[in-house]
């Protein structure tokens, strides 16, 4: 008597085949620049299962066939990239950068009688970084008579951008914000069971959010920037891609402007028009 056929595996346990992983990794690398070695297969599987369910497929294999063989990448590609991007972010993350901004850069701009500065958060995730920048720039402008400012915040992940635009965060996420800035720029939910905090509308209005892919050959961000924060993004790229991205960022930066990278990122050995100023803070030559 023949053994019964094995039951089909549900979408929450079926693994990616090597062929499907390779197809996905190639697409993700081409579109987002994200390195996806094969030891990331389990992570990729877990992140895609929500999309498998959302698109009504029974398995990861069915989903991949629908993407690649049935030609549905045009409608699903944005959701796929949203699923695999990493959105780790915190208010006042890597605080020495913000110390350097307040103690060195902004006083120098004030002394030079700058009227306005343009700032770009080039991988803003759900918004903690640009809102941190806005708090500091706004407080300096009001309290120290510093320059006026405008902030552009971009990310590849459209779902993260929607969270950033709303400016509503779990209350515990606001803990790193200094009390004086918290009182000034953060509203707490009146209902105790919501446990949320919201950035005040006046500060939200100083930031323009938009989608931008750092793999694009040109960054359409308007006039050159005085400050660019692009932190903890290069670690996901290979070395040639890192150099291309930083070179494009330099093209968007005014001579004398500053680029901030993540503390774990290095551009040592790359031929770039940048002079180190402090820990992963560089000035455009």
N, C-alpha and C positions, 0 to 999 in steps of 0.2 A: 504493500500500500504506500502510495507516494505521500511524502510529508506535506502538510499544508503550506501554502505560500505564506511568507512573512507578511504581517500586516504593514500597510504603508506607514511611514514615519510622519508624524505631524510636523508642522513648520517650526515648532519650538525646539525640536531635537535633531532635525536632519542637518548633516554637515554639508558645507560647500565642497563640491568636487574641486580637484586641483585646476581643471580647465575653467570652471566658472570663477574660481578665485582669481586666476590669472587675467580673465577678461575684465573683471571688476577692478583689479589693481591697475591694469593698464589705463582704463578709463579714468579712474580717480587720479592717477598720476598725471595724465595728459591735461585734465580739466583743472584740477586743484593744486597740482604740484606735490601732493602728499605722497611720501614714500610708503609703500604698503608691502613689506617683506612677508614671506609666507608664515612666519611665526605670529603674524597678526590675524590669522584666519579666524580664530575663535572670537576675537574682538569684532571683526567684521560681521561674522554671523550674528552675533548678539545685537549689533546695531541695526542690522537690516530686517530683523524679524518683525519689527513694527510696520515696516513698509510692506512686507509680505502680507501681513494681515490687512493692512489698509487697502491694498490693491486686490484683495479677494483671492489670493493664490494659496494653494495647499502646501507649498514647500518652497524652499530657497531655489531649488532647481527650476521649478515652474516660473518663479519670478525672474530668474536670469534668462530663461528662454524667451519670456515675454519682453524683457528689455532688449536683448540683443538680436534674437532671431525673428521676433515679430515686429521689430522696429519701433518700440515705444519709448526709446530713450529721450526723445524730444520733449515728451510730456512729463516724464518721470525723473529726468536727470537732476533737476534742481532739488527734488526731494531726496534723491540718493545722496547728493553731496551734503545736504543738510544733515542727513543721518550719520555721516562718517566724520564730520568736522568735530573738533574738540573745543568745547566752550568753557574751559576753566578760566575763571576771572574773579577778581576780588577788588574791593575798594582799597586804595592805597597799597596795592601790590607792589613789591620792590620799592619801599618808601624812600630809599636814598635818591632815587631819580627825582622824586617830588621835592626833596630837600634841596637838591641842586637847582631845580627850577626856581624855587622860592628865594633861595639865598644868593644865587649867582646870576641866573639868566634874567629874571624879571627886574632886579635892581639895575642891571646894566642897560636893559631896554628903557627903563624909566629915565636913567641918567642921559641916555641918548635922545630923549624926548620923542620916543616912538609913540605915535597916536593909536595904532592898532596892530595887533599881531594875529597871524593866521596859524591855526594849529590843526593837525590831522592825527586822529587815532585810526591807524591803517588796518587794524584787525580788532575791532571794538567789542566783538562777542556780544554779550547781553547788556553792555553799557557801563559797567563799573569804571573802566578806565576813563572814557570821556567825561563822565559825571565827576570823577575825582578831579580831572583837569579843570573842569568848569568851576567847581567850588573854589579851587585855589586861585584861578585867574580872576574870578569875580570878586573874591575877597580882597585880592591885591589891588584890583582896579578901584574898589570903593574905599578901602582903608588906607592905602598907600598912594593913592592918586596915580596908579599905574596905568598902562595903556589899556584901551578897550580891546576886545578880542572877539574872535569867531572860531568855532570849532566844527570841523567836518569829521564825522565818524562813519567808517565803512567796514563792511564784512562781507564774506562770501555767503554766509548762512542767513537766508531770509527769515527763518524762524527766530534766530537769535536777534536779528534786527527789530522784529516786532516787539520782543520783550524790551529791548533797549528803548524803543520809542515810547512805550508805556511808562517807563521809569518807575515801576513797582517791583519791589524786591522783598524777600523774606526779611523780617526785622533783624534777625541775627547777622545777616550779611552786612548790615550797616555798622556793626560794632567797631571796625577799624577806623571809622570816620571820627576825627577829633570832636569832642563835645561841642565846642563853639561852632564848628561848621555844621554839626548835626542839628543844632538848634536853629540855625539860619536857613538850612537848605533841605531839610527832611521833614516830612509830615508822617505821623504815625496814625494807623487806622484807629478810629474811635471805638470800634467794636473789638473787644479783647480777644475774641475767638479767631479773628482774621490774622493777627500777628504779622502784619505787613507794614512796609514803609514805602513812602512815595516821594520822589524828588519833586521839589516845588515847581509849579508851572513856569515861573520866571526863569529858572535855570534850564529847564528842558528846552525852552524856546531859543536858547543860545547855541544849540547843537543841531546841525543838519545831518540826518542819517541817510545812508544810501548803500546800495549793493555795489561792490567792486571786487573783482577777481585779481589778485596779485600776479596771476599768470598772464594777464593781458599784456600786450607789447607796449602799451601806453596807458598812463593813468590820467583820466580826464578829471582833474581836480581843480582846474582853474589856475589862478595866479600862484606863483611859487609860495611855499609855506615857510614860516619862521621856525616852527617846531613840528617834527614828525615822531610819533610814538609807533613803533612797529615791534612789539615785544612778544617773545615766546611764540613766534611763528616760524622763523627760519629753521628751528630745530626739526620741523617736519619735512624740510626740503633737502635734496642732495646738494653737494657743494656748487656745481655749476648753476643750479637754479637759485641758490642763495645769492651768488654774485650778480646774476641778472636782476633779481628783485631789488637788491640794495642799490644797484646802479640806476634803476628806474626811480627809486625813492630819491636818490641824489638829484636826479633831473627835476624833481618837484620841490627841491629845497633851495631857498635863497642862499647865495654866498654869505657865510657867517651864521646861517641857521643851524639848528641842532637836530640830530637824529638820536633817538633813544632805542636801543635794542634790549632784549632780555638779558638778565645777568648770566645765564648759562649759554649765551650765544657768542660766537667769535667770528670776526671777519679778518683775523690776522692772516697775512699773506695774500690777501686780495688787493688788486690794484684799483683803489677807489679814491675819489677826491675828498677824503675825510681825515681829520686830525683828532686823535683821542683826547678827551678833556677830563673825563672822570670815568668811573666804572660803567662801561658800555654806553657812554654818552660821547657823541662825536660831533665835531663842528665841520660844516661844509666849507671846503677851501674856496 
